[in-house]
Amino acid sequence: MVMNPQTMEKNKLFEDVYDGKTPKRVPMLTNADNAFCLEYAGMDLRTEQFSVQKNLEAIDLASREFDSDVVMGLLFRLPTMYKILGARNFVMGSDGFIQHPNVHGLEVEDYDDLIADPYKTIWDKVLPRQYTELSKDKFESGKAVTKAFFHFFSTMGAMGQGTFEIANKYGLSTYSLASGAATVPFDTLADQLRSFTGIMADIRRYPEKVVEACEALLPLAVKTGLTPTSSKYLRTFIPLHMGPYLREKDFAKFYWPTFKKFVEALDAGGAGSNIFVEQDYTRFLDYLEELPKGCLLLFEYGDPKEIKAKLGDKHIISGLYPISLLRNGTKAECIDKAKELIDILAPGGNYIFSFDKSIIRLNDVNVDNMKAVLAYVKENAIY
């Protein structure tokens, strides 16, 4: 397919930022979930999120009606795959939204096995506990794995092709927040293996086991984060989670060492990192400064002036615009906030406009306010 000249122009906005150049204007990276798009299109999550066609129809509508620089709508959760596997760690609520409950798949007595052979332990012990179909006999579990892999690759392939066509149709960038995704080792250990409550107990009772487990999980994280298409433009999304819940000395011991090694390994492999800095990282800004140059840091909270001063010369700053204001503020207040952030963060480049969180559901925002803000940024954030 021949690429739309407008798409190439939008791509260049991001390429300039990732190349360390000042673009013609501030690019807008609007991160919206497919659930938001489906609800915006008047569809029912409980039924329509199972359909690739319906997801693409909803993403097409949102991409047409919201003036961002990227396709509106990322598909992260595949309900059919979770159903095939009998997932306990991703469960659909009564309204159709898929949530991650506080469950664990690794017992304390499994730490030594995880440290010795993380791949084998995850396959033999963790996955059968998290996915009930994998706890069955070899024939039934193998059948479930085969069906799940086929569903994943066929769905993501169709979604990838569909979103590319939507980008080309409306002259939007083919880049997005997540060309690939992976988590830092401590977050993998906490979120998927030991749970929030489990890991908080473990760092007190078995601190050295936690450290060794994070080191053991590091190669798996790198393997997940580096794909054949990874580049400084097709970047790896890294959603941070547990860091702000730790005391600084615990962050320095348990979280930071393998977080830093992980991002350094991606950088050495040619992959750019788009890091969602969840919660308030004000205590840890000096740590983030040590990451390889050119990381995109999408902040949820923090003082934009302090963040710009400490990190703006080395890293790409994004986020900080509160979607709560889009939901509750007046149109004038919403535009004033966009102007304030642009005035602070845009000078000198290294800035991509984005909201402080992914827009997950339709009721997260007032859509008229959101459209007004995006229009304002496009027209006014010009270098």
C-alpha positions as CSV (number, residue, x, y, z in Angstrom):
1,M,0.0,0.0,0.0
2,V,1.3,3.5,-0.9
3,M,1.6,5.6,2.2
4,N,-0.5,8.7,2.4
5,P,1.7,11.9,2.3
6,Q,-0.1,13.2,5.4
7,T,0.8,10.0,7.2
8,M,4.4,10.4,6.3
9,E,4.2,14.0,7.5
10,K,2.7,12.9,10.8
11,N,5.4,10.1,11.1
12,K,8.1,12.7,10.7
13,L,6.8,14.7,13.7
14,F,7.6,11.7,15.9
15,E,10.8,10.7,14.0
16,D,12.2,14.2,14.5
17,V,11.5,14.0,18.3
18,Y,13.0,10.4,18.5
19,D,16.0,11.7,16.5
20,G,16.6,14.5,18.9
21,K,15.4,17.2,16.5
22,T,12.8,19.9,16.9
23,P,9.7,19.0,14.9
24,K,7.5,21.5,13.0
25,R,5.0,21.2,15.9
26,V,4.4,19.2,19.0
27,P,3.1,15.7,18.1
28,M,0.1,14.3,19.9
29,L,0.2,10.8,21.2
30,T,-3.4,10.1,22.4
31,N,-3.5,6.7,24.1
32,A,-7.1,5.4,24.1
33,D,-8.2,1.9,24.8
34,N,-10.3,-0.1,22.4
35,A,-13.0,-0.2,25.2
36,F,-13.3,3.6,25.0
37,C,-13.6,3.4,21.2
38,L,-16.3,0.7,21.4
39,E,-18.3,2.7,23.9
40,Y,-17.9,5.9,21.9
41,A,-19.3,4.1,18.9
42,G,-22.3,3.0,21.0
43,M,-21.3,-0.7,21.1
44,D,-21.6,-3.1,24.1
45,L,-18.3,-4.3,25.5
46,R,-19.9,-7.5,26.7
47,T,-20.4,-8.7,23.1
48,E,-18.6,-6.5,20.5
49,Q,-15.1,-6.6,22.0
50,F,-14.9,-10.2,20.8
51,S,-15.0,-9.1,17.2
52,V,-12.0,-7.8,15.2
53,Q,-14.4,-6.1,12.7
54,K,-16.3,-4.3,15.5
55,N,-13.1,-3.1,17.2
56,L,-11.8,-1.8,13.9
57,E,-15.1,-0.1,13.1
58,A,-15.0,1.7,16.5
59,I,-11.3,2.6,16.2
60,D,-12.0,4.0,12.7
61,L,-14.8,6.2,14.0
62,A,-12.8,7.5,16.9
63,S,-9.7,8.1,14.7
64,R,-11.9,10.1,12.3
65,E,-13.6,12.3,15.0
66,F,-10.7,13.0,17.4
67,D,-8.0,15.1,15.9
68,S,-4.9,13.3,17.3
69,D,-1.8,12.4,15.3
70,V,-2.2,8.7,15.9
71,V,-4.8,6.0,15.4
72,M,-7.2,6.2,18.4
73,G,-7.5,2.8,20.1
74,L,-5.1,0.1,21.2
75,L,-6.1,-3.5,21.8
76,F,-4.3,-4.9,24.8
77,R,-6.7,-7.5,26.1
78,L,-8.1,-10.4,24.1
79,P,-11.2,-11.8,25.8
80,T,-11.4,-14.9,23.6
81,M,-7.9,-15.9,24.3
82,Y,-8.5,-15.6,28.1
83,K,-11.6,-17.7,27.7
84,I,-9.7,-20.3,25.7
85,L,-7.0,-20.5,28.5
86,G,-9.4,-20.3,31.4
87,A,-7.6,-17.2,32.8
88,R,-7.7,-16.4,36.5
89,N,-5.5,-13.3,36.2
90,F,-7.6,-11.5,33.6
91,V,-11.3,-11.6,34.3
92,M,-14.3,-9.9,32.6
93,G,-16.5,-7.9,34.9
94,S,-20.3,-7.7,34.6
95,D,-20.0,-4.7,32.3
96,G,-17.7,-6.5,30.0
97,F,-14.4,-4.8,31.0
98,I,-11.5,-7.1,31.6
99,Q,-9.7,-6.6,34.9
100,H,-6.6,-8.0,36.6
101,P,-7.4,-9.3,40.1
102,N,-4.9,-9.7,42.9
103,V,-4.0,-13.4,42.3
104,H,-0.7,-15.2,42.3
105,G,0.8,-18.1,40.4
106,L,4.1,-18.6,42.3
107,E,4.3,-19.9,45.8
108,V,7.1,-18.9,48.2
109,E,8.6,-22.4,48.1
110,D,8.9,-22.0,44.3
111,Y,11.5,-19.1,44.5
112,D,14.5,-21.4,44.2
113,D,13.1,-23.1,41.2
114,L,12.3,-19.8,39.5
115,I,15.8,-18.5,40.2
116,A,17.4,-21.7,38.8
117,D,15.2,-21.9,35.7
118,P,12.6,-19.2,35.2
119,Y,11.3,-20.5,31.9
120,K,10.7,-24.0,33.2
121,T,9.1,-22.8,36.4
122,I,6.7,-20.4,34.7
123,W,5.7,-23.1,32.2
124,D,5.4,-26.0,34.7
125,K,4.1,-24.2,37.8
126,V,2.9,-20.7,37.2
127,L,0.9,-21.0,34.0
128,P,-1.2,-24.0,35.1
129,R,-2.2,-22.0,38.2
130,Q,-3.1,-18.8,36.3
131,Y,-4.8,-20.6,33.4
132,T,-7.1,-23.5,34.4
133,E,-7.0,-25.1,30.9
134,L,-3.2,-25.5,31.2
135,S,-3.6,-27.6,34.4
136,K,-5.4,-30.4,32.5
137,D,-3.6,-33.4,30.9
138,K,-1.1,-32.9,28.1
139,F,-3.5,-33.3,25.3
140,E,-6.1,-30.9,26.6
141,S,-3.5,-28.3,27.7
142,G,-1.7,-28.6,24.4
143,K,-4.9,-28.0,22.5
144,A,-5.6,-24.9,24.6
145,V,-2.2,-23.5,24.0
146,T,-2.4,-24.1,20.2
147,K,-5.8,-22.5,20.0
148,A,-4.7,-19.5,22.1
149,F,-1.6,-18.9,20.0
150,F,-3.5,-19.1,16.8
151,H,-6.1,-16.7,18.1
152,F,-3.5,-14.3,19.4
153,F,-1.5,-14.1,16.2
154,S,-4.5,-14.0,13.8
155,T,-6.2,-11.3,15.9
156,M,-3.2,-9.1,16.4
157,G,-2.2,-9.5,12.7
158,A,-5.7,-8.4,11.6
159,M,-5.7,-5.5,14.1
160,G,-2.3,-4.4,12.9
161,Q,-3.2,-4.4,9.3
162,G,-6.5,-2.7,10.1
163,T,-5.0,0.1,12.1
164,F,-2.4,0.7,9.4
165,E,-5.2,1.1,6.9
166,I,-7.0,3.5,9.2
167,A,-3.8,5.6,9.7
168,N,-3.4,5.7,5.9
169,K,-7.1,6.5,5.4
170,Y,-7.1,9.6,7.6
171,G,-3.4,10.7,7.3
172,L,-2.4,9.7,10.8
173,S,0.9,8.4,12.0
174,T,1.6,4.7,11.8
175,Y,3.5,4.9,15.1
176,S,1.8,4.4,18.5
177,L,2.6,4.1,22.2
178,A,3.2,0.4,21.9
179,S,4.7,-1.4,19.0
180,G,5.8,-4.0,21.5
181,A,5.3,-4.2,25.3
182,A,7.1,-5.7,28.3
183,T,7.4,-5.2,32.0
184,V,10.4,-4.7,34.2
185,P,11.4,-7.8,36.2
186,F,10.1,-6.6,39.6
187,D,6.7,-5.8,38.1
188,T,6.5,-9.2,36.4
189,L,7.3,-10.8,39.8
190,A,4.7,-8.7,41.6
191,D,1.9,-8.5,39.1
192,Q,1.8,-11.9,37.6
193,L,3.8,-14.2,39.9
194,R,3.5,-13.2,43.6
195,S,0.7,-10.5,43.6
196,F,0.8,-7.0,45.2
197,T,0.3,-8.3,48.7
198,G,2.6,-11.3,48.2
199,I,5.6,-9.2,47.0
200,M,5.2,-6.6,49.8
201,A,5.6,-9.5,52.3
202,D,8.4,-11.1,50.4
203,I,10.7,-8.1,50.3
204,R,10.7,-8.2,54.2
205,R,10.9,-12.0,54.7
206,Y,12.9,-13.1,51.7
207,P,14.7,-10.1,50.3
208,E,17.6,-11.9,48.7
209,K,15.3,-14.3,47.0
210,V,13.4,-11.3,45.5
211,V,16.7,-9.8,44.2
212,E,17.8,-13.1,42.7
213,A,14.4,-13.7,41.1
214,C,14.5,-10.3,39.4
215,E,17.9,-11.0,38.0
216,A,16.6,-14.4,36.8
217,L,13.6,-12.8,35.1
218,L,15.7,-10.1,33.3
219,P,16.6,-12.2,30.2
220,L,12.9,-13.0,29.7
221,A,12.0,-9.3,29.9
222,V,14.6,-8.4,27.3
223,K,13.5,-11.3,25.0
224,T,9.9,-10.0,25.3
225,G,10.8,-6.4,24.8
226,L,13.1,-6.8,21.8
227,T,11.1,-7.9,18.6
228,P,12.4,-8.3,15.1
229,T,10.8,-4.9,14.2
230,S,12.0,-3.0,17.2
231,S,13.6,0.4,16.5
232,K,13.8,3.9,17.9
233,Y,10.5,4.6,16.0
234,L,8.7,1.3,16.6
235,R,9.2,1.4,20.4
236,T,8.6,-0.9,23.3
237,F,6.0,0.2,25.8
238,I,7.0,-0.4,29.5
239,P,4.2,0.3,32.0
240,L,5.8,0.8,35.4
241,H,3.7,-0.2,38.4
242,M,5.3,-1.1,41.8
243,G,8.0,1.6,42.2
244,P,6.1,4.3,43.9
245,Y,4.7,1.9,46.5
246,L,8.2,1.2,47.7
247,R,10.4,3.1,50.1
248,E,13.4,4.6,48.3
249,K,15.9,2.2,49.8
250,D,13.7,-0.7,48.7
251,F,13.3,0.9,45.2
252,A,17.1,1.1,45.0
253,K,17.6,-2.5,46.1
254,F,14.7,-4.4,44.4
255,Y,13.3,-2.4,41.6
256,W,15.9,-0.1,40.0
257,P,18.8,-2.4,39.2
258,T,17.0,-4.7,36.8
259,F,14.8,-1.8,35.5
260,K,17.9,0.0,34.4
261,K,19.5,-3.1,33.0
262,F,16.3,-3.9,31.1
263,V,16.1,-0.4,29.4
264,E,19.9,-0.5,28.7
265,A,19.5,-3.8,27.0
266,L,16.6,-2.5,24.8
267,D,18.7,0.5,23.9
268,A,21.7,-1.7,23.0
269,G,19.3,-3.7,20.8
270,G,18.1,-0.6,18.9
271,A,14.7,-0.4,20.6
272,G,13.3,2.9,21.9
273,S,11.5,2.8,25.2
274,N,8.1,4.4,25.9
275,I,7.8,4.3,29.7
276,F,4.6,5.0,31.5
277,V,5.7,6.5,34.8
278,E,2.7,5.5,36.9
279,Q,1.8,7.3,40.1
280,D,4.2,10.0,41.4
281,Y,7.9,9.5,40.6
282,T,9.1,12.7,42.1
283,R,11.4,10.8,44.6
284,F,13.0,8.9,41.7
285,L,13.6,11.6,39.0
286,D,17.4,11.3,39.5
287,Y,17.2,7.6,38.8
288,L,15.3,8.2,35.6
289,E,18.0,10.6,34.5
290,E,20.4,7.6,34.4
291,L,18.5,5.8,31.8
292,P,19.8,5.7,28.2
293,K,19.2,9.0,26.3
294,G,16.0,9.4,24.4
295,C,13.5,7.4,26.5
296,L,9.9,8.7,26.3
297,L,8.7,9.2,29.8
298,L,4.9,9.5,30.0
299,F,4.3,10.9,33.5
300,E,1.1,10.5,35.4
301,Y,1.8,13.0,38.2
302,G,4.6,15.5,39.1
303,D,5.7,19.1,38.8
304,P,6.2,19.7,35.0
305,K,8.8,22.5,35.7
306,E,10.9,20.2,37.9
307,I,10.6,17.3,35.4
308,K,11.5,19.5,32.5
309,A,14.5,20.9,34.3
310,K,15.8,17.6,35.5
311,L,15.0,15.4,32.5
312,G,14.0,17.5,29.5
313,D,17.5,17.7,28.0
314,K,18.1,14.0,28.0
315,H,14.7,12.4,27.7
316,I,11.4,13.0,25.9
317,I,8.7,14.2,28.3
318,S,5.0,13.4,27.8
319,G,1.8,13.0,29.9
320,L,0.9,15.2,32.9
321,Y,-2.3,16.5,31.4
322,P,-5.0,15.2,33.8
323,I,-7.9,13.4,32.1
324,S,-9.9,14.2,35.3
325,L,-9.9,17.8,34.1
326,L,-11.2,16.6,30.7
327,R,-14.1,14.9,32.6
328,N,-14.9,17.6,35.1
329,G,-13.5,21.0,33.9
330,T,-14.9,23.6,31.6
331,K,-13.7,23.8,28.0
332,A,-11.8,27.0,28.8
333,E,-10.1,25.4,31.8
334,C,-9.1,22.4,29.7
335,I,-7.6,24.6,27.0
336,D,-5.8,26.7,29.6
337,K,-4.2,23.6,31.1
338,A,-2.9,22.5,27.6
339,K,-1.4,26.0,27.1
340,E,0.3,25.9,30.5
341,L,1.9,22.5,29.8
342,I,3.0,23.4,26.3
343,D,4.6,26.7,27.6
344,I,6.6,24.7,30.1
345,L,7.4,21.5,28.3
346,A,7.6,22.4,24.6
347,P,10.5,24.9,24.5
348,G,13.7,23.2,23.1
349,G,11.8,20.1,21.9
350,N,11.9,16.7,23.5
351,Y,8.1,16.9,24.1
352,I,5.2,14.9,22.9
353,F,1.7,15.9,24.1
354,S,-0.3,13.2,25.8
355,F,-2.7,12.8,28.7
356,D,-1.6,11.5,32.1
357,K,-3.4,8.1,31.7
358,S,-4.8,5.9,29.0
359,I,-8.4,6.8,28.3
360,I,-10.0,3.5,29.1
361,R,-13.7,4.1,29.2
362,L,-16.1,6.6,27.6
363,N,-17.0,8.1,31.0
364,D,-13.3,8.9,31.7
365,V,-13.6,12.1,29.7
366,N,-16.0,14.7,28.4
367,V,-15.5,14.1,24.7
368,D,-16.2,17.7,23.7
369,N,-13.5,18.9,26.1
370,M,-11.1,16.3,24.7
371,K,-11.8,17.3,21.1
372,A,-11.3,21.0,22.0
373,V,-7.9,20.3,23.6
374,L,-6.6,18.2,20.7
375,A,-7.7,20.9,18.3
376,Y,-5.9,23.6,20.4
377,V,-2.7,21.7,20.5
378,K,-2.6,21.0,16.8
379,E,-3.2,24.7,16.0
380,N,-1.0,26.3,18.6
381,A,1.9,24.0,19.6
382,I,4.0,25.1,16.6
383,Y,7.8,25.7,16.8
